């Protein structure tokens, strides 16, 4: 098919030879190649075999006619490209012409045919063929290009919903060629379920905004379940009406890129989490990257290290040595010294290696560093310590030795003297020859077992000494380990214990006699070796006194110490080991038996004179000690009772003495806290008058208490003594708070005098569990005395007060008569002025409330709502990250639901605080919205309005809106109906809003009681409308309902006198309106900007008009927003705050600039002022200082 149009091959098909001849002659004269066929069958064969460019086909043929031949040619893939021109002398109607063209013919001529017409038609068809060839070639090239680029194309007819795919699109979607149905739903089905909503929302939003460019990443799910990432870029086409009608684009598989990004993220995580320093160095030996540990070890920030060689910290000589070894062996491993940026030298364990490509070319080097400075220091210290050990060991009188895995490694001078050997004579296993043959197997076996178990070594044996005699030694050794935990051997000593062994023989000989003596005595006799912490003997009385088994004491000496009371333990341990060998050990202490009981013991001991042995006796004197303590306690109780009685009787005001009395009682009965409540004379409450041992927070928390509340309230209610021991295990009602606070006991006493309750006193402990006998009776006696004294003092005060009152009453009556008339006049004038001020304050409060409600709604929208949206998005992203555990799925779903509910509630709260319809559509629409809100609460509200909008300022409209809402709340709570009507009428002079219900109606005194909690808020509504020169009309009848009409005059000024600040007719009282200072914040920290913005928002004199995180961004915003004052940080990410200020003042000299920095030193302050700043403040300054500076700078700017 490579022929051009001049020598095109034409097949003439006609059953008439003359016709074929005539057409051949005409066509061959212009250079066309001609072949002929007389039947349809012959024509089909020649078409396949010769592939002519054009067939001139007669319609009327014998056998297969020309129409069928054309149909077959166009149905065969090999002959589809051949152009077919049908000719006919018989079928000449328009229907025949249409049938031929519909059957696939590319042209149709009716005979007779003019030669020029024939040639022209042939040329036209050949030109068309040439274009189709070029188009097919272009399509083939395009298909090959898209296949080579591994991308696919799409063409979406948005109007009819058809979608065409080209190139590798079907393969990218995991389909076989021709497997795509061409429907847009088929595309959605292969999209990953998590991506479908986002992809279509993105497409819809772009079309709604009439954007032309499209770009997105999404995932295809192949039939085999595999997921592949795609990146798509396309373009939208719109009609004249702006409707999207077509979209084309290209898609490419980016799965490897995504996987590489994941691996890169994992690499970053490893780099960040690694505790060793890791650095990447390029082939030129220059740093390109370092992790956090590397920065920590060397102290170099990225900007100080990147682009430099390691010679910067190891020196050129060491650096060259490392490079040579890397080139020679492709690896370096060793210790080097590096100089940190701060100048300190550190020891580094360095492991470096190269990463090479397939050709052996180095791609980069990886260096891993570990700071071993501390290890090096320890090694040096260990070496020094070993040397000191050898020197000290030689000074010891006892034989000291050190072994390794081979045997003896070191012995001191005392060892050599004792055994009569040199170090070389016993090195290794040679020392075994010194052990007595009868003890050798046991002794050496104990030593080998300690080596196998890497455990301490302890054994006794007879050995041959320097004079040839056999003596007993007690060898003790501790295992030695290297810094890496490897077992090295033992270090120990072998003191001579021959004297102890001889003493043991003597002890055993006398033991029988000793036992018969001491086992019949009630005290505990004992013998022990304090140095070895070993008990040699204890008499059976130990079991009776200590309540413990003797076997446990023999096995572990600490059983004796552990049984001593914690408060006495350290004292007894110290004195025992300090005084026992001096013969002065004599201590009294408490022991705690296993059953929890405490007993007192007097323990005395002295040296036996046999080696290191000591002996003593422990005597149980608990009963005597308890008797002494009882006598002392009774003495203290009687003394306190006597002193308290004397002080109370002599005092005129006993209340002043109570705190000291309660402190003494608490100390005596060993309870740390006390509470003294007095009965309130005006209410059935107990008020805390005196307390001790509690915090200020607890004092405020329990300042008042009702009868029956908690423990003190129960004492007051019952008027009886209340004692609770072991409170942590008690279930007494009302003790929950004390239980939670860790209290262990409680004692509460009523203060009763002449049958009347004056108050209560309670004592609480966090350590005492039980009460001592007699303590509570003593406290009750003192409490009775206190109550009697308080009652007496009250009666005396009442008597004195009555006398003084009688004397003063007559004089007071005379003064009252004179002052009454004056005060009536003054009060009348004050009330009139107060009423006027209250109206102004009420109006101002209403206006402030609206501002705060709008600010709160804005804050909720700008921060909380955004955070909840982000939380919901993060939850959905969490769902997409793969299938978690079933519990995880439930948790994520619950979390998603919580975020949705919180977001819905936040939106509702924003709408309640600042109704959007009131701001956007006016009062009638806002009231309609309010009616819909009440319908959710069960109240159906019918809103009728004769106007679409009301010409009221927003402040007055909000007051009307809130009043209607408050009235509807009253209907909902009090009227007892589920329907209400709101009627809005408007004329030229006033607005009327009527709220009507058919409920219970108001009682005559309802409006008077409206200020009380739980009643209607009509007084508040009336005051608000009175402040705006309006009024509230109330018409109500019991059983027939209520109509409240709000009447407000219309003003061109937009607000009533009170809200405008026109408190009187004096025009001089109207304050001029001051515009807020426009401030631009410049700081690269979002939290700082947010904190400063919120701080300034609280000041009505200041308004933040913009925020910028860089100096360049601030320069642009300053040109657009025209701020009065710019508040800028000094440290900004692109250009500094000083340079930014300099540019501000050059471009906008009229703008005041204030510096704002964490460190406002004098140098920085001078630099800022030098470039034009007004001042420099620290970020830790007071809010009042910041706002005052802004207002002052703006005032100075205005005066200039």
BALUMKOL-601859 format. One record per residue (C-alpha): x, y, z. Coordinates in steps of 0.25 Angstrom, whole numbers, plus 2048, in hexadecimal, padded with zeros to 3 digits. Layout:
% BALUMKOL-601859
XYZ...
***
This chain:
% BALUMKOL-601859
80080080080C8097FE80880F7F080581D7EE7F98237E77FF8257D98028167D77F68117E07F18037DD7E38027D97DA7F67D77CF7F87CD7C37EE7CF7B97EC7C47B37E17BC7B37E97AF7C17E97A87BE7F67A17BB7FD7AD7C87F87B47D07FC7A87CB80A7A77CD80C7B67DB8067B67DF80F7AA7DA81B7B17E18187BE7EE8137B97F081F7B17F38277BE7FC81D7C37F48137CB7F78047CC7EA7FC7C87E67EE7CB7D87E87C77CE7DE7CB7C17DA7C57BA7D47D17B87D77DF7BF7CA7E37CB7CE7DB7CB7DC7E17CC7D77EF7D77CE7EC7DF7D97E57DC7E37F07E37D97FA7EE7D57F27F27E37EB7ED7ED7F67E97F87EC7E78067F07DA8087E97CF7FF7E47C58047D97BA7FA7DB7AE7F87D37A17F67DB79A7EC7D17A47E07D07A07D17CD7A17C87DA7A57D17E57A07DF7E27A87EC7E57A17EF7F27A47E27F87B37E37F37B47F07FA7AE7EB8077B87E08077C47E98057C07F28107BE7E68197CC7E08177D77E68207E17E58147D87EC80A7D27F78137DC80280E7D98007FF7D080B7F97C48067F27BD80E7E77B08087E27AA80B7D479D8077CF79480A7C27888037C87878077D77878167D577D81B7E07808227EC77C8167F478680E7EC7918187EF78E8187FE78E8097FE79B8087F87A281280179C80C80D7A17FF8087AF80480A7B280A7FC7BB8167FD7B581C7F07A981A7E67A981E7D779D81C7CE79F8187C07A281E7B67AE8237BC7B682F7B77C582C7B67C88397BD7BE8357C87C48277C97D282D7CA7CE8387D47C782E7DD7D38247DD7DC82F7E07D38337EC7D28257F17E18237F07E48307F87DA82B8027E281E8037EF8258047EA82D8107E48208177F28198157F982581B7EF8258277F08168297FF8178297FE8238337F581A83C7FF80F83B80B81883F80281E84A7FF81084F80E80C84E81281985680781786180B80886281A80C86381781786E80E80D8758028178757F48178707EB82186B7DC82486D7D182C8677C582E86F7B88348687B183A8747A483D86D7A182E86A7AA8278747B381F86A7C181D86E7CC8198647D98138687E681385F7F480E8607F880686C7EB80A8747E57FC8747F27F58787F47FF8837E67FC8887E97ED8887E07EA87C7E27E386F7E27EB8627D47EF85F7CF7EB86D7CB7F98717BC7FC86F7BD80A86C7B380E8777B78188827B280E88D7BC8048887C780E88C7C181089A7C180189C7D07FF89B7D380B8A47D78088B27CB8098BB7D28138C47D681C8B87C881C8B17C18278B97CE8308B97D082E8AA7C28328A67C183D8B07CE8438AA7C884289C7BB8488A07C18538A77CB85789B7BF8578927B785F89B7C286989C7C486888C7D386488E7DA85F8817E58588877E384A88F7EE8438977EC8378A17F282A8A67E981E8A87EA80F8A97E580489F7E17F78A57E47EC89B7DB7DF8997E67D78A17E57E18AD7F27E88AB7F27F78AD7F98008A47FB80F8A57F88198997FB8278977F182E88E7F283C8877E784187E7DF84D8797D08518797C985786D7BD86086F7B18658667AD8748657A48728717B086E8797AB85F87B7B685487A7B484C86D7C184486B7CD8408737DA83A86E7E78368747F282C8777F482288280281B88680581089080D81689B80D80A8A481C8098A481D8178A88148168B381B8098B88288118B782281C8BF81D8128CA82B80C8CA83181A8CB82881D8D782C8108DE83B8148DB8388228E283181B8EE83E8128EF84781E8EE83F8268F883D81A90284C81590285381890E8618179078658238FF8638208F08688298E58678288D587482D8CE87482F8BE87F8298B58878368B78888338C687E83F8CA87383E8D486583E8CE85C8398D985D8368E88538318F384F83690085982D9088648328FF86184090186183D91086E83691087684190886E84D90B86D8528FD8608578F785D8538E98618618E386F85F8EA8728518E586B84F8D88748518CC88184F8D588A8438D688C83C8E389A8438E589284E8EB8918468F889C83A8F78A78428F18AD8418E38B78368E78AD82C8ED8A38308E18AD82C8D78B081F8DE8A181B8DE8A081E8CF8AC8168CC8A680A8D389880C8CD89F80C8BF8A78008C289D7F78CA8907FE8C888E7FE8D78948058E38928028F18998078FD89A81290889D82090589D82D90D89383890789284790B88484B90E88085990988185E91788F85A91888E84E92089584191C88D83491C89182691988982090E8888119098878138FA8828098F088280E8E287F8078D587C80A8C686F8078BE8728048B086A8028A386A7F68998777FC89287E7FD89F87D80C8A087B8128AE86E8188B087081D8BE87781A8CB8708178D887681A8E58718158F387681B8FF87581890E87A82191988381892188982392988381E93688881093389681593189581D93E89181094589C80893F8A68129438A081295189F8039528AE80294E8B180C9598A88059638AF7F89608BC7FE9638B78049708B17F69738BE7EF9728C57FA97B8BA7F99868B97EA9858C87E99898C57F19958BA7E899A8BE7DE9A58B47D399F8B87CB9938B17D19878B17CA9798AB7CC96B8A87C19628A57C09538A07B494B8AE7AD94C8B07AE95B8B77B99648BA7C695D8BF7CE9698C27CC9778C67D79818D27D798A8CA7D29978C67C698E8D57C398B8D97C49998CE7BC99E8D07B09958E07B29938DF7B39848E17BD9788D77C196E8DD7B99638DD7AC96C8CD7AD96E8CA7B39608BF7AB9598BA79E95F8C779C9688C07A19748B87949758C478D97B8C37969888B579098C8B57859968B277798F8A577599789F7839948A578398589977D97E88F78598589679298589A79197688C78C97388679997988F7A197188C79B96487D79B96687E7AA9698867AC95B87B7A49548707AC95A8777B995A8737BB96887A7BF9758847B597B8847B198A88B7A59908947A199C8A079899C8AD7949A38B979999B8C879799D8CF7A59A28DD7AA9A18E17A39AE8DC7959A98D07959B28C17939AE8B879F9B18A97A29AE8A67AC9A38987B29A08997B699188F7BF98B88E7C497D8857CD9748847CB96588A7D595C8847DA94F8897E29438827EF93F87B7E69348767DC93E8817D193C8857C99488937CB94C8957C39598957C696789B7D097189B7CC9808A37CA98D8A67BE9968A87C29A48AD7B99AF8A17B49B78A97A99BF8A67B19CC8977B19C88977A29C589E79F9D38947A89DA8887A19D388D7949D988D79A9E687F7A09E487A7929E087F78C9EC8787969F586C7979ED86478C9F4867793A018637A09FC85679B9F6851795A038537A2A0984D7AC9FF8427A49FA83A7A5A0783B7B4A088307BDA0283A7C79FC8417C49EE8507C19EF8587C29E28657C19DC8697C79CF8757CB9C68717D99C187C7DA9B78777CE9AF8687D19B28667C39B885F7BF9C48657B39CC85B7B19D784D7B79DC8457B19E78377AB9E58317B89EC8337BF9DE8277B79D981E7BC9E48227CA9E48257CD9D581A7C39D08247BE9C582B7B19C28397AF9C783D7A89BA83A7B49B18437BD9BB84F7B39BA84D7B39AB84D7C29A98527CC9B48497D79AE83D7D09B48407D79C18427E59BB8367E49B282D7E19BE8317EE9C58277F99C482A8039B882C80F9C18368079CA83D7FF9BF8488099BA84C80D9C984D7FE9CE8557FA9C185F8069C38618049D28627F59D186E7F59C78748019CD8737FD9DC8737EE9DD8827EC9DD8847F79E787B7F09F18717FC9F18657F79E98587F99F184C7FD9E983D7FD9EB8357FB9DE8277F69D98257E99D18197E69C88157D89C980E7D19BD8017D39C38037E29C38047E49D28107EC9D78197E89E38247F09EA8317E99EB83E7ED9F384A7E89EC8587E79F28657E19ED8747E09EF8807D99E88827CB9EC8917CC9EA8917C09E08957C59D388A7CF9CE87F7C99D58757D19DE86A7CD9E885F7D39EE8517D29F48447D89EF8397DB9FA82A7DD9F78257E89FF8187EC9F780F7ECA038187F5A0B81A7FE9FF80B7FF9FD808802A0C81280DA0B80C8139FF7FE812A05802819A11809824A087FD8259FF7F3826A0B7FC831A117FC839A047ED837A037EB83DA117F4848A0F7EE84CA027E084BA087E4854A147EB85EA0B7DF85FA027D5861A0D7DD86CA137DF873A067D0872A027CB876A0F7D4883A107D2887A017C78919FD7C888C9EF7CB87D9EE7CA87D9DF7D88839DF7DE8779E77D786C9DF7E286A9D47ED8699DE7E485F9E67E18569DA7F08569D67F48519E47E98479E37ED8429D57FB8409DA7F78399E67EE82F9DF7F882E9D37EF8339C97F483D9BE7E78449BA7DB84B9C17CF8529BC7C685B9C57B885F9C07AF8699C67A08699C379C8759BA79287E9C278A8829B578A8749AD78A8669B07998659AC7A68619B37B186B9B17C08689B27C68719BD7D386A9C07DB85F9BA7E985A9BA7F28509B27EA8539A57ED85B9987E68689947DF8619897D98579937D586299C7CE8699917C885C98C7C285999A7BF86799E7B08649A07A98579A279A8539A379484A9AE79683B9AA7A183F9A07AE8379A17B38339AF7B28409B67A48429B17A08359B67A58389C479D8459C479183E9BF7928339CA79883C9D57A082F9D97AE82B9DA7B38259CD7C081C9CD7C58159C17D280C9C27D98059B67D280F9AD7D88099A07D17FC9A37C48029A87B78039A07B180E9A97A88179A17AE82599E7BD8219A07BF8209917C782D98F7CF82A99C7D281C9967D78239897E082C9907E78219977E18239A57E28179AF7DA81C9BB7CF8269BE7CA82C9CB7BE8359CB7B883C9D87AB8459D97AC8529E179F8529E979B85C9F478D85C9FB7898529F078C85B9E57968589DA7A18639D97AA85C9CF7B38509CD7C284C9CE7C98419C67D783B9C77DC8339BB7E982B9B97F08259AD7F981C9B57F28189C27E880C9C07E380A9CE7E08139DA7E78129E87DF80F9F47DA81B9FB7DE8259F07D08279EA7CA8289F87D48339FB7D183A9EE7C28399F17C383F9FE7CB84B9F87C184D9ED7B684D9F87BE8589FF7C08609F37B185F9EF7AD8649FD7B786F9FC7B28749EE7A48749F37A887C9FF7AF8869F77A48879ED79A88A9F87A38949FE7A589B9F179689B9EF7948A19FC79E8AC9FA7988AF9EC78A8B09F178F8BB9FB7968C29F078B8C19E77818C79F178A8D39F378C8D59E577E8D39E07798E19E57858E99DF7848E19D27758E49D17778F39D27828F29C877A8EA9BE76F8F49BF7788FF9BA77F8F79B07738F19AA76E8FD9A277C90099D77E8F19997718F09927748FC9897828F798777D8E99847738EE97A77D8F59727878EA97377C8E096E7798E99627888EA95F78A8DB96177E8D79587848DF94D7928D994F78C8CB9507858CD9437928D193D79A8C694378F8BC93F7908C193179F8C093179E8B29377958AE92C79E8B39217AA8AD9287A38A09297A18A091A7AF8A39187B48989217AA88E91B7AF89290D7BD8919117BB8839187B487E90B7BF8839037C987C90C7C186F90C7C18708FD7CF8748FA7D686A9047CD86090B7C585C8FE7D285C8F67D98539007CD84A9007CD8498F17DC8468F17D983B8FB7CE8358F37D78368E67E382F8EE7D98248F37D58218E47E38218E07E68178EB7DB80E8E67E280E8D87EF80A8DD7EC7FB8DD7E47F18E47E67F28F37E27E98FE7D37E79007D47EF90D7DC7FA9067D17FB8FB7C67FC9067CF80790D7D180F9007C280E8FD7BE81390B7C981E90A7C38228FC7B58239027BA82B90E7C18359057B48368FC7AB8389087B584290E7B584A9017A684A8FF7A584F90D7AF85A90B7A885E8FE79B85E9067A18669117A787090779987290179387490F79D87E91379D8869067918828FD7968838EF7888868E97888938F27958988EC7928938DE7838958DB77E89E8E677489D8F27688968EB77188B8E67788898F376B8888FA76687D8F07738768F37718779027638719007698658F977386390576886390F76185990776C84F90B76985291975A84F91875485D91674E86090875086F9057488758FA7508828F574888C8ED74E8998E87488A48DF7568A88DA7638A18D576C8A98DC76D8B38E87758C08E777C8BE8F578A8BE8F87908B18FC7928B490B7838B790C77F8AB9037878A290C77F8A89187728A591277689790E77B89491C76E89992276689091976E88491C76D88792B75E88892A75D87B92276587492D75B87993775087492E75786692D75A86593C74D86C94274286D93973F85E93873C85E92974485991C74086591374387491374287F90874C88B9057468968FD74F8A18F87498AE8F37508BB8EE74B8C98EB7528D68E97548D98F77568CC8FF7588BD8FF74F8B49067528A590974789D91074988F91773C88991A73887B92072B87592573186F93172F87194073188094173888894B73488B95973389995D74089996574889295A74F89E9557538A296375989496676089395976D89795F76D88B96877487E96376B87595C76188095775E88894A76989294675F89D9427668A794B7738A594376C8A69367648B393A7718B993F7788B793276D8BD92976C8C993377B8CB9307788CC92176C8D59247628C99217588C292A7528B592D7438B292D73E8A69357308A193372D89493B72088D94072188194971D87494171D87C93472B87F93073588B93073989592574689D9277488A891D7558AE91B7558BD9167618C49107618D19097698D28FC7758DC8FB77E8E08F07898E08FA7878D18FC7888D090B7818D69187868E192078C8D892B7938CF9217988DC91A79D8E19277948ED9277908EC93678B8FB93778890692E79690C93079D90A9227AB90B9287A98FE92F7A98F79217B78F19207BD8F19127BF8E490B7CD8DF90C7D28D59017D98C99067E88C89037EB8BF8F77F68B68FB7FE8AC8F28048A08F981189B8F481688E8FA81A8808F58148789008058758FF80387490E80A8819118018889067F588290C7F888691A7FB8949177EF89590E7E68909197EC8999237EA8A691A7DC8A19167D88A49257DB8B39237D08BA91B7DB8C59177E38BB90F7DF8B29037E98A88FD7E78AA8ED7F18A08E97FC8968EC8098928E58138878E881F88D8E082489B8DE82189A8CF8138968D18128A28DB8178AC8D180C8A78C78018A88D18058B58D68038BB8C87F58B58C77F08B68D67F58C48D97F78C18E87FA8CC8F38038C48FB80C8B88F78108AE90281C8A68FD82589B90383489D90283788F8FD83088C8F08338808E78368888DA83B8968DE83D89B8EC8338A48F483D8AF8F383F8AF8E48308AD8E382E8BA8EB8388C18E38308BE8D68228C18DD8278CF8E182D8D28D38208CE8CC8168D28D781C8DD8DF80E8E08E580D8D28EC8128D08FA81A8C48FC81C8BC90A8268B190C8228A591382C89B91782F89092283D89792483C8A692484A8AA9288508B89278578B691A84B8B09138438BB91884C8C691384D8BF90583E8BF90483C8CD9088488D18FF8408CC8F38338D38F782C8CA9018258D190C8298C791782C8B991A8248B09238278A292981D89792781C8959368168A49388098A693E7FD8A79357FA8B593A8088B99378068B49287F98BA9267FD8C792C8098C79238018C59177F78D091A8028DA91E80A8D79117FD8DA9097FA8E69108088EC90E8078E88FF7F98F08FE7FF8FC90580B8FC8FB
***
